[in-house]
Amino acid sequence: MPATTDAGANFSSVPVLDFALLSTDKPLFISQLRHALVNVGFLYLANPPVSPAYIASLIDYTPKFFALPQEAKEAIRMVHSPHFLGYSRLGAELTKGKIDHREQFDFATRHETRWREGEDVPEYWRLWGPAQWPNESLIPGFRATLEGYFDQLQELSYTFISLLCEAFGLAPDAFDYFFDKPENMQHRGKIVQYPVVTDPDADDQGVGPHFDGGFLTFLLQASPHKGLQVQNLSGQWIDASPIPGTFVVNIGKALEFVTQGLARATSHRVLSPRAVPGEPSTPRYSIPFFQMISLDVRLAERTIKFPEDILKLKEGRGELGKSDSVNYSEFDRKPSGEVNLIGRVKSHPDVAQRYYPRLFAQYFPDGLPSAG
């Protein structure tokens, strides 16, 4: 699959990069990657080094997973997890104060929490811990499939960071500072269903305009529906429709910060499918994987020195004219874990009320919002 790029400072489509090119023409791949990082903040990655069997199996499992009995889903609701992992009912999450029209399960790579009640450790260490899983008898093999898939995505995410370093003229280990030792790291993922909107007057916000917060996101679009949209520099929404055999990869705000804005985090949103006469009325499914950084790192404490010719690449692109997303503002002042915990508290106030009462009272002084 050839790479496609848009010339100029703005973009009207998302470029496609072929991972197989690394074995035949690595300099070309690195050049294409540099363009995508600086000018778009999004790309499709074709032929990724992830087992096609895992991908096919996960796509097959996904609708079955959402078809589990409601009581099985309720048994692993996120409100039962201090790590914000588990099931969220339709409409249980907010973006910019508006309800997201999606049903989802939050999972994560294997991790035993370091937080212990009564010990003098940061509260945000509690953010990471074991996932909740449905009973194996209800969906045999699902857990092993997802854990194996996450293991391969974790490895790909680290490989991709080293390629990003090369694209920016840095040593492959230039970003190692931002990750902890393996046993202290956890990466996140979701399995998401966007139900069909049947009311023509209803809001179709699947997830509202936002930036991702970490380093990299790898999205498997697990059904053929359109819905993911990326906002370009002039504020236009560009479709990032599913392309079989690819991941959609995008930059998070933390990575934008540590690259001094070279790698651009781009606003994006998801529209839920609408019922259209003559077209299939089936849900949209997606499976994002979020590469996290160390809970304890403060991004502003490490300044990466980039080559001057690389820094000048920012001068050739346009300035952001309009964004519908909320900006992140705490990166330079707080540990990464605290920033992420605050974000989760704002999105899931019911979980915060149970496990983080101090933060809940700070951000929800009037109690649970009606959609919480």
N, C-alpha and C positions, 0 to 999 in steps of 0.2 A: 504494500500500500504506500503510494508516494506521500511525502509530506506536503501539506498545503499551508501557505503563509499569506498574510496580507501585508502589502507594502504600506509604508506611511505610518503616521503617528497614531491614528485611530485604528479600529478593527471592525470588520463587519461579519466575520466568521471566526470560528475557533480552529486553530491549526491542528493538523494530524501529524504526529511523529511516530515512526516505525522503530520499535526497540531493536528489531533484527538488524537495523542499519549499523548498530554498534560493532557488529562482527565483520562488516564489509566496508564501511566508510564512517568511522567514528568521528573524524573532524566535521563531516557534514551534519551528523546528528547533533553534535555539540553546538554548532552554529545555529541550527534550527531551534534547539532548546533555549539558547541565549535569547533569540528573538521572541519566543513565546513567553519567557519569564519577564522580560523587560517591557514588552509592548502589549501583552494580552493578560497574563496572569492565569490563563486557562489553556489546556491542550488536551487532545485525545492521544492516548498512548496505545498504539496497535501492537499486536504480538507480544504482550507483556510476559515475563518469565513466571507465570502463575499457572498451575495445572489446569488445563481445559476441563478435566474431569471434575475438579473441585467447583469450577465456575458453573458447569452444566448442572451438577448435582444441586448446588445452592439455588440456582434459578428454579429448578424443579421443586425444591423444598418450600420455597417462599410462599406461594399461595396456599399450600397445605398448612403452613405454619399459622397463617392468619385465620385459617378455617378451624383451628383447634376450638374445643368447647370454651365458651366464655369463662367458665369457672376455672379452667386451666390457665387462662391468661391472667385472670384476677389473682391467682395464687402467686404469680411472680410480678405483680404490679411494682412499678418503681418506688412507690411509697414505702415498700418493705425494705428498701436498700439505702443505706447511708452513702453509697457510692454512686447514686443516681443511675443504677443499672436495672433494667427490667422493662416491663410492659407499660406503655402509656396509651390510655384510651383515646379514641377519636376526640380531638379538640382539647386535649389536656395540656398542650404546650402553647406558649405565647411567643410571638416575635413582634417587637415594637408595640407591645400591648394588645395586638390583635390575635385572635385564635387561629392556629394552624390547622388546616383541614387534613389531618393525617393521623394514622394509627401506626404505632411503631414499638419496636423492642430495641433497647440499648444493650449492647454486649461489649466485651473488652477482651484483650489478650490476658493470659493467665497472670495472676498477681495476688500475693498475700499482703494485706494492708499492714503498713508499719505503724499505724496509729493505735495507741492504746489509751483507754480511758484512765484519767488520773495521772498519766505521765506527762512530763514537760516536753511535748513535741508539738509541732504546728498543727492547728486544726485542719488545715488543708490536706495533710497527709491522709485524712479519712476519705478524701475524694476518690482515691483509688483502692480497689479491693475486688473480691471475687464476683463474678457475674451470677445472676440467677438463671436457672435453666428449667425448661418444662420437663415433666416426667419422661424418662427415656422411652417408656412403653407407648407413649402417645405419638411420638415421632422418632422412631428408631434411626440412629445414625446421624441425626441432625447435629448434635453437639460435636461429634468427632469431625464432621465435615467443616463446620464453621471454625473450629479451633485450628484445623489444618490449613484452611484458607487464610485465616488471620496470621498464622506463622509465616506463610509465604508473602503476604502483603507487608508484614513487618520487615522482612528481609529486603523486599523491593523498595520500601520507603527509605531505608538506609543507603541502598545502592543509588537511589535517585538523588539523595542529598550529596553524595560524592560526585555525581555527574554535574549537579548544579555548581559545586565548588569549581570543577574544571571549567565549566562554561564562564565562570566569573574570574578565571585566572588565579585560583587559590589552590592550596594543597588539598588533597582529598579528605584530610582529617580536620580541615579548618573549622568545622562546626561541631566537633566532638564535645567541646565545652558545654554545649546546650543539652546534652543527653547525660543521664546518670548511668551507673553500671547496670547491666541487664536486669538483675533481680529487683532493682528499684524503679524500673520503667514499666509503664502500661500504656497501650494504645487503645483507642476506642473505635467502635463501629456501631452501625444501626442496620436494622432491616425495617424498611418503611413501606407502608401501603397508603396510597392516595386514592380514596374511593371516588367513584364517579359522582359528580355534582349534577343532580337531576333537576333542581330548581333553577330556571333561567335567571332569576333575580338574586340568587344566593352568591356570596363571595366565593371565589375559586382559589383563595390563598391556600396553597398546599404548605408552603413555608414562605414567610415574608422576606423581603429584601434584607440581606445580611452579609457579613464577612465571616469566614471561618477564622478561628482564633489561633490555631496552632501553627505548625510548619506546612505540612502537605496533606491534601485530601485526595484519596483515590476512590472514585465512584464507579460502581458497576450498575449500569442502567439495566434492570432485570426484566424489562418488558418493552415493547416497541413504541410506547406512547411518547409523544413530545411532552414538554412540561418544564424542563430545566431551561432557564434563561440567564444570560450573562449580560451585565450592563456595561456598555462601552463608554468611552470618555465623554461623549456628548449626551449621555443619559439614555440612549436607545437600548431596548432590550433585544438581544440577539439569541435566537434559538440554539441550543446545544443538543440537538436531537440524537437519539441512540444510534450508534454505529456498532454493529455486531463485532465481537472480538477486540473491543477496546475498553480501556478505562478512561474516564474523564479525570484529569489531574488538575488541581488548582492550588494556589498559594494562599496561605493564611496570614493574618496580620502579624503574628510573631516573626515569621520569616521575612515579611516586608520590613519590619523594624530592624532586624539584625543585618539585613543587606542594605541598609540606609536608603530604602525605597527602590533599589535596583529591581528586585523581584516584586512585582506589583500584585497586591491582594485586590481582587476584583469583586464587586458587588454582584450577588446572584440571588435568584429566587426560584420557586417551583410553583407552577400553576397545576391544580388538580384537573384531571380530565373531565370534560363536560359531556353530557349525553347529547349526541348528535344523530339525527335520523339517518339510518343507513350505515352507521359505523358501529363497531363492536363496543358495547358498554361494559368494559372490564377495568379494574383498577390499574393504576400505575404502580410499579414496584421499583425500589432502588435500594442499593446496599452500599453506603459510604463507609470508608475506613479513614480514620483521622490519626495522622502521625502526631504524637504529643512530644513535648519537651520536658525536661526535668522539672518536678514540682518546685524545687528550691531555687532555681536559677532566676536571677534578676537580669533582664535582657540588657539594660543599660550599663551593666558592669563590665561588659566585654565589647570592645569596638574592633570590628574586623577592618583591616587595611586592604582596600581594593586597589588594583592597578589603575592609574589615572585614565587610561584609554577605556577601561570598563566603566568607570564612574561617568565618563562623558556620554555614555549611551543614553543616560536619562535626558540629556539635552535634546535628543532627536525625537522625542515623543511628545505628544500633546499633554496638556495639563487636564486633570479631572475637572470637568465643568459641572457635573451634577451627579449625585449619588443618592439613592433612596435608602441606603443602609445606615444603621447607627455605627458610629466610629468607636473604636476602642481607645481608651484614654489612660489606662492604668499601667501599661506595659513598662514604663520607665520608672515606676515608683514602687511596685509591689512584686513579691515572688510570683512566678508563673502560676503556681498552684492556687494562690489566693485570687488571682485574676480569674482563673477558670472556675473556682468555687463560687465567686460572686455571680458569674454568668449563669451557672446552673441554678443557683438560688432564685435568680430573677425569672428563669424559664420554668422552674418547677417549684412553686411556692409551697405545695403540699408536702413535698419531701423536706424542704427547708424547715417547715413548721415542726416536723417531728424530730429531726436530727440536728438542726442548726438554729435553735431558737433565738440566739443573739442576732444572727444575720437576718433571720426572718423578721424580727421586730424592727430592725434597721431599715429594711427595704419594703416592708409591708406593715407600716404602723397601724393601719386600719383593719388588719386581719386579711384572711384569704380573699383574693379577688373572686368575682363570681365565676370566672372561667378556670380557677385554680384547682 
